[in-house]
């Protein structure tokens, strides 16, 4: 007999863990080198859960009650050294003074309060201004707009106290908004308020003005995993030397019935052709050439998935823009359904792998994202 009151916390925990897994897979798929995350909803003792074989935690700040939470992740393959790390005690502000390809870079993740807090902004400014020999890269959910007339879908363009405080912070730290620089007066949004049925751009990547020339692209992606849009920025910092990785079999292919069928067929043909070979060791060594078949099939699957990902992402992006221009319940339902389908198509194995694990254990890209809210 099951008690719903007892099962509910477990279900919520499972949902959050699945969202974290999807978030990490999303970062890998987008080839993000550094991720500046907000609303991680983790305590200090659980932050290690936001890591996997591809990404490692660099710095974090957590609240006592699992609310809020900010985090900086980086790709394990990225060459990075840390000079110092700092944070607040309430899960809203964290920074890491680093060296990337011999360049001093100050990485910062911020989750600002919903209501204007001048003291919070002053503390951030007072802390970061001491790193005047570092290039600042700041990712934040400010819960405020820099330009109300451009960053809100509503006609209200009055500057709120939060907007004034945000612009003051930008001026004091001498930061640039690369998305606005590259997109002029274009309107695009990162958050949709279901309560007010309005869109706003409250999630920003702000940088040292000297870095703007090294940014090739900066995009606002569709809202998918959380209720905020990820913001992704391609920035070149020094030189990057690629290394050749050892080939490893893609275990997820074992869930692909089509792959298994064609591999069996290829193996039968291969053994028939080499039936004259009576040395098992030699036959085994020659059989390893089938890795080419695995590589080819895996590349085909990856290309197909990437194409599907881009198509669905474009459809979602187009629908979000239509919804921002004129809200419609029908469009909103269509958008929700499309997002659900995208998660099912793109991450079909994550739920399965997550379930199996639960049984046992109960070019540098910088990404900005609100994670689990």
Secondary structure, DSSP 8 states (H G I E B T S, - for coil): ---HHHHHHHHHHHHHHHHHHHHHHHHHHTT-SEEEEE-----GGGGGGG--SSEEEEEEE--TTS-S-EEEEEETTS-EEEEEEEE-SSSSEEEEEEEETTEEEEEEEEE--SS--HHHHHHHHHHHTT-TTSEEEEEEE-SS-SSHHHHBSSS-----HHHHHHHHHHHHHTEEEHHHHHHTT----SEEETTTTEEE--EEEEEEGGGGGGEEEEEEEEE-SSSBEEEEEEE--S------------GGGGG-HHHHHHHHHHHHHHHHHTTT---HHHHHHHHGGGHHHHHHHHHHHHHHHHHHHHHHHHHHHHHHHHHHHS--HHHHHHHHHHHHHHHHHH-TTHHHHHHHHHHHH---EEEEEE---
